[in-house]
């Protein structure tokens, strides 16, 4: 396809996103959006005390800024762009946030922080936030589909890159930008987008989410003021797709589906590790529950996973708790040994040296299945009696029982937030978020999330 024949993907996405209204959203899309927001606050509050966030906060606040936006888990306030960067980094610091396989990344941590900062500073309604969030989510996923799979496979962290465009879409919607301004915002975000998968296991990975949030917010604000960019940045020669992927799939980006299509495929994390380990973790848990074998009886472990896992979560011998989150061998060992893979405290440096886990880790072999879906895993263990037990789990299938999903997310939220806010404020925040858009204002919600006593 020549450059002249390429369809106007950027314009298409701008038109569709700008047109969406709260009344257009089906109940299930609104429910999942609220669940995404609830989960974001759940992972951000404990993430706000992580060393990476403390360093970033100290550096950015040193220069001073207009105190118009809240920092989650902090009594301090700062500028909207600083809040987007800091809160975005905090929300990805634990690697416990939601996922969508259309972008092979984390949509909410890229889109929501800048959107919340903008909404708080402008007194926007929670319903407006939900609408803008869904629009940004869909644009992020369609942009991801445009350049998949080689964009991610080549080494770009889609949360940072594609997430910047999604964040711009959400903020542009909240600002009420027209189609031309919205397309311009996408261009500003696209030329700002960066993020390397080689940084996984370091503080830079959560920083990617913060940068995406800030990039998108700044792009929308600049576009509103008349800043220029190309309005065909996603498809133009030397543009986003041409430089960051060998794939170009306009049919996937411009599919004839509503702009709430992808949010229904959102995947929530219930293990505090890289999402591409979750299929294997679930299979390991199933094997332990089904056969109740002592780990001493296990003589061999085999895994079959998709090739995408090789350069994402295949650290063979992790040395830190952060690296442990990106080790298929160690996380499966933890599952087989009955360790709590949902607790953030489990992933410390000591877990990488545990003799029982090291023994299981080192006996594991991994095979890469070219035909397997991105989040599917098969785990087999051979025991002393010569028996071979197999379990399979595909973590890429979204739960369609939203009530069940909501109950699981509330349990996760309480476990993460209560140690930070205490039980009373945790319940207060849970109540406000469960009815997001109905009761509390954005400012009131952010005040509770700062840990400020009412």
N, C-alpha and C positions, 0 to 999 in steps of 0.2 A: 504494500500500500504506500503510494507516494505521499509526500507531505500535503500536497494539494487535495488529496482524496480523503485525508483523515477527517472524521466527523468532529463537530464542535462539542467535545465532551465537557469542557469547562463551562461553556455557556449553558448546556443542557442541565448540568448539576446545579448551576446558579439559579436557573429558572425554577426548577423543581423545588429546591430548598426554600427559596424566597416565598413561594406560594403556600407553603404548608401552614395550617392553622390548628389551634388546639381542638376545635370542634371536628376536625377531620380525623382525629386519632381514635382508633378503636380502643375499647376498654383494656384489652390485653396488652396493647402497646404502651398505654399509660401505666399499667401495673408493672410491666417490666422496667420501664424508665424509672419509676419510683424505687424499684428494687435495686437498680443500678446506683441510684443516688444514696440509698441507705447503705449499700455495701461500700460505696466510696468513703463515706464518713467513718464506717467501721474500720477500714484499713488505714485511713489517714491519721486518725487520732493516735494510735500506737506508733505509726510510722514517723510522726512528728518529733519523736524523741531520739530517733536514730542519728548516729554521728554525722552522716552525710548531710542531713537536714540542719543539724546544729551549726555545722561549718558554713553552709550556704546562708542560713538566716543571719548569722553573726556578720558575715561579709556584706550582705546587701543592706542590712539595717544600719551599718556603720555610716553610710553616706546620708542617711535620713531620707524621708520621702513623705508625701501627703498621706496621712493616715485615714484612708477611705475604705480599706478592705481588710477583712479579718484574716489572721493566721490561725488555722485549726490547731487546737491544743496549746495555744499561746495567748497570753493576755495582750500581746502586741498587735498593732495594726500597721499597715503600710500601703504603698501604692497598689493599684490593680495589677500592674505587670509584675511587680515583686511578689504579690500574693499568688498570682498564677504560677510563677516559677517555683516558689517555696512549697506551696500546697501541692502542686503537681508532683514535685520530687518526693514529698512526704507520702503521697498516696501510692507511689510505686516502690517505696523503700523496702517494704516487706515482701514484695513479689507475691502478694496475696489478692490481687485485684482481678477484675473480670477480663474476659477474652472473647474475641470473635475470630473464627477461622478464616473469614473472608479477607482479613488483613494480616492474619498470623501475628496478632498483637493485641494490645490492651486499649480499647477505645475510650472507656470512661475516664481514665486518669489523664488522657490527653485532652479531652473535650471539656470536662466539667469544671476543673479548677479556674480557668480563665473566665468561663461563663458565670460562675458564682461570684467571682470578684467583680465582674462588670455589673451583674444584677444587683449586688449589694450596694455598690457605689451609686447606682442610678435609681434605686428603689423599685426595681422591676418586680412583677408578681411571680409567684412560684409557678403558676400555669404557663407564663411566658417562658420561664426557664425550662420546663418540661418540653414545650414545643420546640424551642431552639435546640435543646439537647438531642431530641429525636432527629431533627434535621441534620445536625452535625454528625450524629452517629451514622446516618445513612450515607452521607457524603464521604465519610471516612471509609466505610466498607466498599462503596462503589469505586472509590479511588484505589483502594487496595486491590480489588478485583481487576482493575484496569491494567495493573503492572505485575500481577502474580503469575507464576511463582518465582520468576527469576530475580525480582526486586529483593525479596527476602533472602533467596538462595545466594545471591551475590554478596550479601553481608550487610545490607541496610536493615536497621531496626525499624520496622514499620510503625511501631508506636510513636516514634519520633518524627518520621517522615510523612507518612500518610496521616498520622495523627495531627500534624500541623494544619493540614488542609481541612480536616474535620473540625478542628477547633475554630478555624477561621469561619467556617460555615455557620457554626453555632452562634458565635459572637456577632457575625453579620446579621443573622436573623434577629437576634435580640435588639440590635441597633436599628432594625427596620430598613436596612440598605436595599436599594433597588437592584435589579438583575446585573446591570453593568458594574455597579460598585461591589456587589458580591463576587462577581467574576474577577474583578481587580484584587479583592482580598485574597482569593485563592492563589492568584499569581504571586502576591507578596509572600504568602505563606510558603508556596512551593519553592521559591528561590531562597527561603530561609531554612528549609528543612534539611536536617542532617541527623545522623545517629548510626553508630557502628556496632554490629553484633559482637565484634571482637572485645567490646567493653563489658560483656556479660560477666558477672561475678565481681564487678567493681562498683564503686559509687557512681560511676558515669551512667550505668543503666537506669536507675531511677531519675537521674538528671535529665535523661532523654524525655521523660514524660513532662517534666517541668518546662523544658525548652519548647515542647510542642504546644503546651498550654499558653505560654507567653507568646510564642510566634503567632498563634492564631488570634489571640486577643489584640496584639499590636497590629497585625495585618488588617483586621476589621476596623480598628480605630483610625489607622492611617488612610484606608480607603474612604472612610467617611469624611475625612478632611480634604480629599482630592488628590492624595498621593497616587502615582500612576504605576502600572505594571502591565504586562501583556494579559489580555483577557482570554487567551487560549493557551495558558501556561502548561496545562496538563498534556496537551497533544501536539504542541508546536515543535518544529525542528529545534534541537538542542534544549527542549523543555524538560519537564519532570519525567515523563515516560521515556523519552528518547535517551536521556542521560543516566537514568537510574534503573533501567530494565531493558531486556531484549524482548520482553513480551509487551503486546499492546492489544487489549481485549475490549474494544468499545462496546460490543454487544453486552458484555457483563456489566460494564459501568452504566450503560444506558438502557438496561433491561426495563421492560414494560411491567413494572411492579410499583406498588405504593411506596411513598417515602417513609414508611415505617416497617418495611419488609425485613431488614437485617436485624433490627433490635430484638425480634422474636428468636433469633438464633444466638443471643448472648449466652455465654457460658460463665458460670460463677465458680470460683475456686473454693474448695473445701480442704485443700492441702496447701501448706505455706511454702510451696516450691514451684519451680518452672512448670507451666501448664503441660508441656510435652512430656513430663514425667507422670502425669496424673493417671493416664490409662494403665501404665505399669504398676503404679502404687495401688490402684483399685484391684488390679489382678492379683497382686501380692497379698493384699488384705483378704481377698476371697479365698486364696489358697490356704492361708493361715486359719481362717474360720472354718473352711470346709474339711480340712484334714487334721488340724490341730497338732501338727508335727512339731517336735522340738527342733530348734535350729541346729542342734548337734546332729540330728538325723539327716539333714540336708547335705548332699554330696556334690550337687551340681545345680546351677541355675542358668537357664537360657532365656533370652528375650528376643522377640521379633518386633521391631518398631520401624516406622517409616524413615527414609534417609534424612528427612529434614531435622530429625533429632540429633544427628551426628555432630553438627556444628553449633548446636544450641545447648544441649544438656547431656553431653557425653564426657564430662570431666572424670577421668578414670580414677584418680586418687586425689580427691579434694582435700585441702589442708585447712580451710576455714569454714565457718558456718554458712557464709554467703556462697562459697563454691559448692557446698553440699546441696544447695537448692538446685544446682545445675548438674547433678550427677545421677544418671539413671541407676547405676550400680548401687550407689549408697542409699538412695531413696527406696529402692526395692528391698534392699537389705533391712532397712528400717521397718518397712511394712511387714516383711516376713517375721521380724523379731518382735512385732507388736508395739513398736514405738509410736507415739502420737504424732503423726505427720501433719496434723492440723494445728498444732501448738507452735507459735512462733519461737518460743523459748527452746524448743527441741533442736533448732538449727543453730547450735553454737560450735565453737572450735573443737570442743571435747568430743562431740559426736563423730567427728572424722577420725578420732583415734581409738574409739571404743573397740576392744578386741573382738567381741562377737560380731559387730557390724563389719569390721575390716575383713574378717574371715569370709563372711558371706559376700562382701563386695568383690573380693579378689577371685572368688570362684565363678563369678558371673561372666557369661559371654553374651555378646550382642550381635544379632544378625539384622541387616537392614533389608526390609521388604519393599521393593519399588512400587508395588501395587497397593500398599496399605494406606488408608486414610491418615491424615496428619496427626490425629490424636488417638489412634488405635494402638493397642499393645497386646502382645501375647507373652505370658510368662509361664515357664515350665520349670518344675523342680524335680530332681531325682533324689530319692531317699535311700537310706542304707539297705532297705529290703529290695532294692532294684526297681521299685515302682516309680513311674513318671506321672506327675500330676500337672495338668494344664488349666490355665484360666485366661480368658480374653475379656478385654474391656475397651470400649470406644468412648473416650471422654469428649468427643466432638459432637455429641448429640445433645441438643438442648432439652431440658425438662419441660414437658407440656403441662404438667400439673403445677400451676402457678401458686396455688395455696400451699402445697407441699414445699415448693421452692422457697416461698416466703417464710415459712416456719423454720427451715434450715438456715436461712440468712439471718433471722432474728437470733437464733442460737449462736451463730458465728459472731454477730454484732455484740451481743452481751459479753461473750468471752473476750473479745478484743477491747471493748470500750470500758467495761467496769473497772479494770485495774487502773485506768487513766482518770476517769471522771467520778468513779464511785457509783453505787447502785442507783441512788436517787436521780442524779443528773443523767445517767445512762438511760433510765426509763423515760425521763422527760424528753431527751433527744429522740429516743425511739418513737415515742408518741408523735412528736412533731414531724418526723420523717415518714412515718407510716401513712400520714394523711397529707403528705407534701402537696401543696397547692390548695389546701382547704382551710387550714387553721392559722398557722404561724406565718409571719413574713420571713423573707430571706434574712433580714437583719436579725430577727429574733432567733432563728435557727443557728446562724453563725455565732451569735453571742453564747448560746448554750455550748456549741462545739468548741469555743475558745476555752471553756472551763471557767467562765466568769460566773460567779454566784449571782442569782437574780435577787 
